[in-house]
């Protein structure tokens, strides 16, 4: 059994690749920038204390899932599983996944990365591979009950998706900005131990580079993902500026700021660049993100 016409685009932010693929499947027409911005993902930056490559994945999704409903998509968490779970535990969630797929509702998983579950056969779940089969952490299948494709790395979450009515455009924008503001004002609500969200994430990143504890692959991957998110934020505000005259100037300013942050983080992703050259880039990016908070507050005042 497979779902027709569902694909996961190769976005660096694989969670958004899943969301984009599911929205396309449901024929929810919205630009990539609006999906990133309206869901709030464009504003997230999360850093582990040694800049682990897990940082783009390990944060609390509650606010993000709520904002997705504004975009017309209901995302439901179906549980977390580790290698300690029994075959019976695994069978129960597999049965739930098959029920959703039989109802033509896509599902996804997050183990080492995010993948759409688009079907199943007699033995396995069928998974998208956003970057092809050259990436070993995104297997094409998941064998029932054994999940042998994950090897010893079993720390998997499952999700299902259903199409619902989307909110009005003004609500999408306002709610996304309230979320962005809250990420910076109350980051502890969204992060786990050893991870930091918001402006303080830059301090964590800089400290790891200064102390020589930053994970080299993690530095590249975090820079790559968060740069993509900031570039999408820039495009999001450019779209907002075109829709709302009352906040057009502030939105254009936000677009320009986020574009600069995206470019700075892209430079930080350079594997050949020494750590001492990355630190001033991150400090500059942090200063620009701090300025963004004030601009967002001004836009929210206009929208209320």
N, C-alpha and C positions, 0 to 999 in steps of 0.2 A: 504494500500500500504506500503510495507516495502522493504528496501534494504537488499539483501542477504549477509550473511557472513561479517557483519561489527560488530566489538566489540571494546569497549574502555578498554584497559588494566588498571589495578588499580595503575597507577603511582601516586606518591604523587603530582607531578606537573601535575595537571589535564589538563592543556592546552596541554601539551606534550602527555598526554594520548589520547586526541582527535586527535592530529596530527599523532601519531603512528597508531591509529585505522584507520584513513582515508588513510594513506599511505599503510597500509596493504590491505585495501579494493581495492585500485587502483593497487595493486601488485608492488609498488615501493620498491625495495629491498635495504635496507640500515640498518645498525646496529642502535640500540637505541643511542649509543654514537655519531654516525655521525649525527643523527637527532637532538640531543641536541646541539652538537657543531656547525654543519653547519647552523643551524637556529639562532645561537647566544644565545639561551636561557641558555645554560650552563654557561654563563658569567654574567648573570643578578643577582644582589642582590638589592632588593628594600625594604626599611624599613619606616614605618609610625612613626611619632614622639612619639607614645605610643606603638609601636610594635603591631599594630592592625593586626588581622589575614587576613585582606584584602590585605596586602602588596604584596603577590605573584600575585595578579590579577590587581592591579591599577597602571599601567604604560603605556606609549605610545607605541603601537604595530607596528608603521609604519616600523621601521627598521627590526623588526622580520618578518613581512609579506613579505617585499622585499627579505630577505634571503631565505624564504621558496620557492620562485620561483626558486632559484638555485637548490633546492632539487627536483624540478618537481611538485610543488604544488602551485596552485593559491588560496589564501585565500582572500575572499571579505567580507568587513564589510557591513552588511545590515541595520544597524541602532541601535540606543539606545532608550529604552522605559522605562517609569516610570509609576507609578500608575495614573499619570495625563493624560496619553494618553487615548483617547476615544476608544470604541469598534471598530469604523471604522478604526482608526489608526492601531489597532492590526490586523484587518482583512486584511489590505493591505499587511503587512509584512507576515502574514500567507499565503496569496495567492502566494507571491514571494517564500516562502519556499516550498510550494507544487509544484510550477513550477520546482524548482531545483530538488526536490525529484523525480518528474515524469521523469525528464531527467537523473535520476540515479546519481545525484550529491549529496553527503552527505552534511549536514548542522550541525551547532552546535549553542549552546547558552552559554552565561556566565551570570548567575544571582548570586547566592551565590557560584556556582562552574561551571566548564566547563563540558558540556555534549554533546554528539553526538545526533543529531536528525536523526533518521534512518527510519522514516516513519510516517504515520498518518492513522486514521480511520475516521469515520463520525463525531466524536466529538472532537478529540484530536490529538495533535502531540505526537509521541512516542519517548521517550528519554532513552539513556543508563544510567545506574546507576553504575559508576565505582567501587564503594565499596559495592554494594548491597543495599538492602532496609533498612539496619540498619542506614543509613545516611539520615536524614530527609531533608537536603538541596538539595538533588538530586532526585526529584520526577520522577516517571516512565512515567508520562504523563503531558501534558500541555493543558488544555481545551481551545478550541477556544474562543477567544474574552474576556473571563473572566479571564483566567490565574489564576484561583482560587488556584492552587497548591502552588503558591508563597506567598499566604497570603498577609501581608502588606509589605513584602520585595520584591518590584518590582523595579529593576534597571538592566534591562536585555539588553544584546547586542546579535545580531544574526550574523552568518557568514555562507557563502557557500564555497565549495571547488571544484576545478576542476583540473584534471591532465594536466600538460603541459610538455614540454621537459626540462629535467634537464641540468644544466651547467656541464662543465668539472670539474673533481675533484680538480684541482689546483685553479680554480676560487672559488669553494666552500670554500676551506681552507683560501685563501687570504681574501675573503670578510668577512668571519666570524671573522678573526683576526682584520681586520679594524674596524668592529663593536665593538668587545671587547675593543679595544683601545679607541674608541670614547665614550663608556659607562663610562670609567674612566676619560677621558680628558674633556668631555662635558656632564656631567650627567644631567644638567638642560634640555637638549633636550628631555629627555626620562621620566622625572618624573613630577608628579602633585604636587600641593601645599600640604604641610605637609608630603610629601613622599620624600625620598632621595635615589638616586641610586649610586652605585660605592663605593669607599673606604669610603666616608663620611657617607655611610649608617651604617657602623660599629660605627662611632662616635655617631650617633643618637641612635643606639641600646644601646650602653654602657651608654649614658647619661640617658636614660629611666630606665635602671636597677639601676644606681646610685641613681636616684631620687625616685625610687619606683613607677614609673608611668607605667612601662611596663606591658602590658596585658599578663596574665599568659598563656592563651590558645594561644594567638598570638605569644608569645615567643617560645612555643613548635612547632607551625605550621610553622613559618618562619624558624626555625632551621631545621625542617624536610625537607621542600621543598628546601631550599638553599643548604643543605647538599647533597641532591640527585643531584642537578645541578652540584655541584663541583665534585662529584664522576663521573658523566658523562663527565665532562671536562677532568678529569684524563684519562678516557678510550679513549676519543676522541684524545688526544695528543699521547697516546700510539699507536693508529691506524695511526696517521699522521707520527709518527716516523718510522713506518714500511714501509711507502710508499715513503718517500722522504729522501734520504741519506744526502742531503745538509743541512737539518735542523733536522736531527735525534737526535743529542745530545740536542739541545735546546728544542725539543719537549718532549724528555724524562724528562728533567728537569722540564718543565711545568707540565707534568703528575704527577711527584712526588710532586710538590708544591700543586697542586689542590687536590691530594689525602689527603695530610695533612690537608688542609683547610676543606675538607669534614668530616674528622674524628673529627676535633675540633668543628665544628658546630653540629655534632651528639652528642657530649658530652654536648653542650649547650642545646640540646633538652630535656635533662633529667629533668623531672618535679620535682624530689626530690632534685635536686642540688640547693643549696642556690644561690641567685643572686650574692653574693660576690665571689663565685667560678666560675661563668660564665664570669665575667668581664675580668679576665686575659686570658681566652680562646679566647674571642672575640678580645682582643688586639693582641694576637699572630696571629689570623687569618687575621686581618687587615694588619699586617706587611708582611705576606706572600703574600697577594693580591697586596700590593704595589710593592713587588719584581717582581711579575708576569708581571706587566705593562712593565718593562724594558726588560724582556725576550721576550715578544710578539713583542716589537719594534725591537729587534734583529732578530727575525724570519722574520718579514716583510721586513727588509732590505735584507735578503737573497732571498726572493721571488720576489723582484722587479728587 
